[in-house]
Amino acid sequence: MQDSRDLLPGRTAHIPVLLRPLLAAVAPVQGTWLDGTFGAGGYTRGLLDAGAAQVIGVDRDPLALQMAAPLMAEYGTRLRLVQGNFSDMDGHAGQLLDGIVLDLGVSSMQLDLAERGFSFMKDGPLDMRMSQSGESAADIVNTASEERIADILYHYGEERASRRIAHAIVAARTLDPITNTLRLAEIISKCLPRPKPGQSHAATRSFQALRIAVNAEFAELVDGLGAAERALKPGGLLAVVTFHSLEDRVVKRFFQNASGEDPNTNRYAPAKIGSDARFTLVTRKAVGPDDAELADNPRARSAKLRVARRTDAPAKDPNFAQLDAPDLPSKKGRR
């Protein structure tokens, strides 16, 4: 069957990251699942082929759903698509779920489309909006204060040269607005040493930070974890794939807190399972790609999978600060 990525001439087929270990961790796959980051449909296809009765595919990118026609034709009523944010998944589901999968960050489909403005490898408009609406990356770099730009780069991208880069961006935009990806990447690269062989592109952290700011990704993640907790039936599974340390830290803290295995508690104290623990851990540590997957898909190199099973304890809204979610200084204390 044609993959939805085939609708993009000249682009390689989508390879869902960590699909094999994910399916192994949640086996046997059954009942109704929700794919909160549908993208090109790789996880949805894997879940349906593994035995899910139905998958509800949610994505805020309208293009992702437009490209899903081949999957809809193949799976019929076993696949239901919803345009929206995964932070609202409990409303989108309309029922308690047997499982939820979240593949965080930008999709390969979005990276490969230069016109979406996510990648510094191809020239395109400086956009980065997953929903294709609202404030764009160009709006931030051309109108935000130097202080705000520096804060975004530092807190969301862990960029140590954030102030130097922010100053260079503000200086450059006084000459001409910064409207395309390669110009921004060039401005950033001039502020940093040339990467050594094997190191990431100099603009990687800054582009990550801007994308996170544009799409409010950490607020979406925290709210999404709470929505997943409300949407899962007892025994339901939550599988989350992250791609950088900031995301993984939030997911790890969420599972630790919800399972009663917070490292700040007494390790000799009895587990909370059966009382107020809302999840039990299926994967004790994050699962990464094996050598075979890295050979097939180099983009998987930073991916980590964590899986937990819902208990029958009442759901509890996650606390933004308690999960150590990155936030900008001007917004501290909002939650």
C-alpha positions in Angstrom: 0.0 0.0 0.0 1.2 3.5 -0.8 2.6 5.4 2.1 1.2 8.9 2.6 4.7 10.3 2.1 4.6 9.1 -1.5 2.4 12.1 -2.1 5.6 14.1 -1.8 7.6 13.4 -5.0 11.3 12.7 -4.4 11.0 12.3 -0.6 11.9 9.1 1.2 9.3 6.9 2.9 8.4 7.8 6.5 10.1 5.5 9.1 8.4 5.7 12.5 11.1 5.8 15.2 11.3 3.1 17.9 8.2 1.4 16.5 9.5 -2.2 17.1 10.3 -1.7 20.8 7.1 0.3 21.3 4.9 -2.5 20.0 6.9 -5.0 22.0 6.4 -3.0 25.2 2.6 -2.6 24.7 1.9 -6.1 23.4 -0.7 -7.5 22.9 -2.1 -4.5 21.1 -5.9 -4.5 21.3 -8.9 -2.2 21.7 -9.0 1.5 20.9 -5.8 3.6 20.7 -5.1 7.2 20.1 -2.1 8.5 18.2 -1.8 12.0 19.5 0.9 13.0 16.9 -0.4 11.4 13.8 2.1 12.9 11.3 2.6 10.6 8.4 0.7 7.8 10.2 3.6 5.4 10.9 2.6 4.6 14.5 -1.1 4.4 13.5 -0.3 1.9 10.8 1.9 -0.1 13.2 -0.8 -0.2 15.9 -3.5 -1.2 13.4 -1.4 -4.0 11.9 -0.5 -5.2 15.4 -4.2 -5.7 16.3 -5.7 -2.5 17.5 -9.5 -2.5 16.8 -9.4 1.2 16.0 -6.9 4.1 16.1 -8.0 7.8 16.6 -5.3 9.9 14.8 -4.9 13.4 16.1 -2.8 16.1 14.6 -2.9 19.9 14.7 -1.3 20.1 11.2 -4.0 20.1 8.6 -1.6 18.8 5.9 -1.0 15.6 7.9 -4.7 14.8 7.7 -5.0 15.7 4.1 -2.2 13.3 3.2 -3.9 10.4 5.1 -6.2 9.4 2.3 -4.3 6.2 1.5 -4.5 5.1 5.1 -8.2 5.9 5.3 -8.8 3.9 2.2 -6.8 0.9 3.6 -8.2 0.8 7.1 -11.7 2.3 6.7 -13.6 2.7 9.9 -10.7 1.3 12.0 -9.1 4.8 11.5 -10.7 8.0 12.7 -8.9 11.3 12.1 -9.3 14.5 14.2 -7.6 17.9 13.6 -6.6 19.3 17.0 -4.0 19.4 19.8 -3.1 16.3 21.7 -3.5 18.3 24.9 -7.3 18.0 24.2 -7.1 14.2 23.5 -9.6 13.3 26.2 -12.2 15.3 24.5 -11.2 14.1 21.0 -11.4 10.4 22.1 -15.0 10.6 23.4 -14.3 7.3 25.3 -11.8 5.7 27.6 -8.9 4.3 25.7 -6.8 1.2 25.8 -3.6 3.0 24.7 -2.1 6.3 23.7 1.1 7.0 21.7 2.8 10.4 21.5 5.8 11.0 19.2 7.0 14.4 20.3 8.6 17.2 18.3 8.6 18.0 14.7 7.7 15.2 12.2 9.9 14.0 9.4 7.2 15.1 7.0 7.5 18.7 8.3 11.3 18.7 8.3 11.4 17.5 4.7 9.0 20.3 3.4 11.3 23.3 3.0 8.2 25.5 2.7 7.2 24.8 6.4 10.4 26.4 7.6 11.5 23.9 10.2 14.9 22.9 8.7 18.1 24.9 8.3 19.2 22.4 5.7 16.9 23.7 3.0 15.9 27.3 2.2 12.3 28.2 3.0 10.1 30.8 4.7 10.9 31.1 8.4 7.6 29.6 9.6 7.7 26.6 12.0 4.0 26.6 12.8 2.7 23.1 13.2 -0.9 24.3 13.0 -0.1 26.7 10.2 -1.7 29.5 12.2 -0.6 32.0 14.8 2.8 33.5 15.5 5.6 32.3 13.3 9.3 32.0 13.9 9.7 35.1 11.6 7.4 37.1 13.8 9.6 36.2 16.8 13.0 37.0 15.3 11.8 40.2 13.7 9.7 41.7 16.5 10.7 40.2 19.8 13.1 42.0 22.1 16.7 40.9 22.2 16.1 39.7 25.8 13.1 37.6 24.8 15.0 36.0 21.9 17.9 35.2 24.2 15.6 33.7 26.8 14.0 31.5 24.2 17.3 30.2 22.9 18.7 29.6 26.3 15.7 28.0 28.1 14.2 26.0 25.1 17.4 25.2 23.3 20.1 25.2 26.0 22.1 27.4 23.8 25.0 28.9 25.8 25.7 31.6 23.3 22.0 32.8 23.4 22.8 36.4 24.2 25.4 36.6 21.4 23.1 35.1 18.9 20.1 37.3 20.0 22.3 40.4 19.6 23.3 39.3 16.1 19.7 38.6 15.1 18.5 42.0 16.2 21.5 43.7 14.4 20.8 41.8 11.2 17.0 42.5 11.2 17.7 46.3 11.3 19.2 45.9 7.8 16.6 43.6 6.4 13.8 41.5 7.9 14.9 37.9 8.5 12.3 35.9 6.5 14.0 32.7 5.4 15.7 29.7 7.1 19.1 29.8 5.5 19.7 33.5 6.4 18.8 32.8 10.0 21.1 29.7 10.0 23.9 31.8 8.6 23.5 34.5 11.3 23.6 31.9 14.0 26.5 30.0 12.5 28.7 33.1 12.4 28.2 33.4 16.2 29.6 29.9 17.0 32.7 27.9 16.3 32.6 25.6 13.2 31.2 22.2 14.3 33.7 19.3 14.4 33.0 16.2 12.3 30.1 14.3 13.8 28.7 17.3 15.7 25.3 18.9 15.1 24.9 21.9 12.9 25.5 25.1 14.7 21.9 26.3 14.3 20.4 23.1 15.7 19.7 24.3 19.2 18.4 27.7 18.1 16.0 26.2 15.6 14.8 23.8 18.2 14.2 26.6 20.6 12.3 28.8 18.2 10.1 25.8 17.1 9.3 25.1 20.8 8.4 28.7 21.4 6.2 29.0 18.2 4.2 25.9 19.1 4.2 26.3 22.9 5.5 22.7 23.0 6.1 22.4 26.7 2.7 23.7 27.7 1.2 21.3 25.2 3.3 18.4 26.5 2.4 19.0 30.2 -1.3 19.5 29.3 -1.2 16.4 27.0 0.2 14.2 29.7 -2.6 15.2 32.0 -5.2 14.6 29.2 -3.7 11.2 28.5 -4.1 10.3 32.2 -7.7 11.3 32.1 -8.4 9.5 28.8 -6.9 6.1 29.6 -9.0 3.3 31.2 -7.4 1.3 34.1 -4.8 -0.9 32.5 -4.4 1.4 29.5 -0.9 2.1 28.2 0.8 5.4 27.5 3.9 5.3 25.3 5.9 8.5 24.7 8.8 9.0 22.3 11.0 12.0 22.9 13.9 13.5 20.9 15.8 15.8 23.2 16.8 15.9 26.8 14.3 18.6 27.8 11.3 16.6 26.6 12.6 13.4 28.1 13.2 15.1 31.4 9.5 16.2 31.6 8.2 12.8 30.6 10.5 11.0 33.0 9.4 13.3 35.9 5.8 12.8 35.0 6.0 9.0 35.1 8.1 9.1 38.3 5.6 11.3 40.1 2.6 9.5 38.8 4.0 6.1 39.7 5.2 7.0 43.2 8.8 6.4 42.2 10.0 10.0 42.5 13.8 10.0 43.2 13.3 12.6 45.9 11.3 10.1 48.0 12.7 7.5 50.4 13.8 4.6 48.2 13.2 2.2 51.1 9.5 3.3 51.5 6.9 0.9 50.1 5.7 1.6 46.6 2.4 3.5 46.2 1.0 1.0 43.8 -2.6 0.2 44.8 -3.1 3.4 46.7 -2.6 6.8 45.0 -0.2 5.8 42.2 -1.8 6.6 38.8 0.7 4.7 36.7 3.0 1.7 36.9 6.2 1.8 34.9 6.4 -0.7 32.0 9.9 0.5 30.9 12.1 1.1 34.0 14.5 3.1 31.9 14.3 5.0 28.6 14.6 2.7 25.5 16.8 3.9 22.7 17.3 2.7 19.1 19.4 -0.4 18.4 22.2 -0.6 15.8 19.9 -1.9 13.1 17.4 1.0 13.5 20.2 3.6 13.5 21.5 2.1 10.3 18.1 2.4 8.7 17.1 5.7 10.2 19.9 8.0 11.5 17.2 10.5 12.8 16.5 8.0 15.5 19.8 8.6 17.3 18.4 10.8 20.0 15.0 9.2 20.4 13.9 7.7 23.7 10.8 5.6 24.5 9.1 5.5 27.9 5.9 3.4 28.6 3.6 3.2 31.6 0.3 1.6 32.5 -2.6 3.4 34.0 -4.0 2.3 37.4 -7.5 2.9 38.7 -6.4 5.8 40.9 -8.2 9.1 40.3 -6.5 11.3 37.6 -4.5 14.3 38.8 -3.6 17.4 36.8 0.2 17.6 36.4 2.1 20.5 37.9 4.2 22.5 35.3 6.9 23.4 37.8 7.0 20.0 39.5 7.8 18.4 36.2 10.7 20.7 35.7 9.3 21.9 32.4 11.4 24.7 30.9 9.7 28.1 30.9 10.7 31.7 30.1 11.5 33.9 33.1 8.7 36.3 32.4 6.2 33.5 32.6 7.4 31.8 35.8 4.7 31.1 38.3 1.9 31.0 35.7 1.0 27.4 36.8 
